[in-house]
Amino acid sequence: MSSNSSWTPRQNKAFEDALATYDRDTPDRWQNLARAVGGKSVEEVKWHYQKLVQDINYIESGKVPVPNYRDMAQVRTKVFK
């Protein structure tokens, strides 16, 4: 599998949950994360983590605008009526 393979919502949720369980001091952290996600190699999990860190850095530095969820809810209500 290539490092840019797609991740399902279920795999993303498993990844997030596993990150909360296996901190950076956990032995074999990356193997544990890959096992928890399922269907991804250690290298894919590391790449996904690096992308997550990069995204967080962009958000925290103000390079990505915070969405206005209230406006989005109004749009969603209008679209689904």
Buried (B, 14 or more C-beta within 10 A) or exposed (E): EEBEEEBEEEBEEBBEEBBEEBEEEEEEBBBBBBBBBEEBBBEBBBBBBEEBEEEEEEEEEEEEEEEEEEEEEEEEEEEEE
